[in-house]
Amino acid sequence: MGPKQFVLEYWRLMLLILFVGGALVALFIPGGIMADDSYVEGERVDDTPTNIEYGLGLEGGTRISAPAVGMVAEDIDAGVVDDDGAVDRERATEIENTLYEELDLETGDASVTIDDDGSVHAELFTDEVTREDFAAVLSAEVDGEIDPDEDVRDGVSDATRGEMITTIESKINEAGLSGGEVYESAQLGGGYYIVTEVPDMDPDELRELLSERGLVEVQAYYPDEDGNHTNETVLTGQDIVTADSPEPNERGSGYFVSVEVDSNAAPSFQERMNEIGFTDPAEGVGQCNLRGDGESIDFDHTGEQYCLLTVVDGEVVDAHSMGDLAEPMRAETWDSDPTFQMGAQNVEQAQGLSVSLQAGALPAPMDFDQEQTYSLSPALADQFKLYSLIIGALSIVTVSGVVFLRYRDVRVATPMILTAMSEVVILLGFAALIRMPLDLSHVAGFIAVVGTGVDDLLIIADEVMDDGEVNSQRVFESRFRKAFWIIGAAAATTIIAMSPLAVLSLGDLRGFAIITILGVLIGVLITRPAYGDILQRLLTDK
């Protein structure tokens, strides 16, 4: 048999070898098939021998589940669609401004959005306002009466919840935490919890990370016409498109983060700085003497001050004068290259500022009064990792022993064990490829895959060898086809039974179901047909 004919005859076996080879590359080659920030110049940042990432149960860390603070009125009629079907999106800003004025809200506490069909969603992200007051203000702005009990519900909209998940994921990544996972979990009664899992982090650290909404502002602090000083927001985090990592300030104390302002916001920022005197050499340039104690800024001062304040979540973390920005702004050329430096007094504040700017602001705060916390120490997780390895080895040895006792024929038993193990290798390679953090539930799934895989291979071997020796390809294919129908039906049943667990938010059961389903699919599509090719080669006259 020539090589070409061999490949055509045993292409299923070739497919198995290809998948196993790809899995080994994904598992052991630094960077795997798709490298990310965990790899620098072809080498892993850590000292682990594989590309596998671990979840809480095998790495240690914290899981915090908590709902978002807020209330929402959805699909309200605000008359934003005219007779021609055009949507007046400026109306959303008007309603939002009214909410801020009438309810005396802080920055980031309200949001009004309009869908393409003209439906309006109004949300508040605070627990300082009652449903009745929220409904009353909306009723005055929209067509129809807003009932506080029927039209307003606790929580946030689906879009806001999705934005929160994306932002938290970005915060975790920007903070340099690998293996983290963020998802939503449906609760009885229709509410949702946002679940955040981060390996190798204690509850206080994760809670602090989640409690920082990351609302960044640049405020101008300057004297008004009455001789008093006023704060005016001149830039928000949404106006900043890029932010670098923090660096120490070589010309003084503290740290700074280099940022780039959006080209649409830069001209108005430049114009406002010129209007209120920040760029005037005789008035505002260099006129900022506010000092801090390393944590906060002291506003007890004499004389006129022209300071740009860096404000994060309502806290002033730095104050500085215009400095080198004054000249290009005065010449109205700065907006062609709109970059500058935002300051912070210590490295923690600077890192938090950088993360907030890169990840974006969290739309709503988390309600930690209703949080559910799970934490596991890294030392205990290392024990679980060792126990999982021992249990996996014992399962392989036990299954191998039973198979050899059953057939007492190495031609049948050895390929069976190797084929079953190849399923585990492919699954591990897939997990390494998509950077899926493995947990104890996944380990249980791997053991289940080994068991169900060997069961199917036993069915194939028994069916093929049931009526004596196989002496022709036609007889083998007839028996193998009958066995494959049996294991195919069993696989379909398993997938149907596990699908609800894989879809619903049922904690660790979801990981077990996903690995089991993937293992069954790999078995039916790749390893079982390949085992048939091996048996055919060994048992027939060919």
Secondary structure, DSSP 8 states (H G I E B T S, - for coil): --HHHHHHHTHHHHHHHHHHHHHHHHHHSTT-SS--TTEETTEESS--SSS--B-HHHH-EEEEEE-B--EEEEEE----B-TTS-B-THHHHHHHHHHHHHHT--TTSEEEEE-TTS-EEEEE--SSS-HHHHHHHHHHHSSS---TTTTEEES--HHHHHHHHHHHHHHHHHTT--S-EEEEEE-TTS-EEEEEEEET--HHHHHHHHH----EEEEEEEE-TTS-EEEEEEEEGGGEEEE---EE-TTSSSEEEEEEE-TTTHHHHHHHHHHTTTT-TTTTTT----EE-SSSEE----S---EEEEEETTEEEEEE--GGGHHHHHTT-GGGS-EEEEEESSHHHHHHHHHHHHH---SS-B-GGG-EEEEE-HHHHHHHHHHHHHHHHHHHHHHHHHHHHHH--HHHHHHHHHHHHHHHHHHHHHHHHTT--B-HHHHHHHHHHHHHHHHHHHHHHHHHHTTS---SHHHHHHHHHHHHHHHHHHHHHHHHHHHHHHHS--THHHHHHHHHHHHHHHIIIIIHHHHHHHHHHHHS--
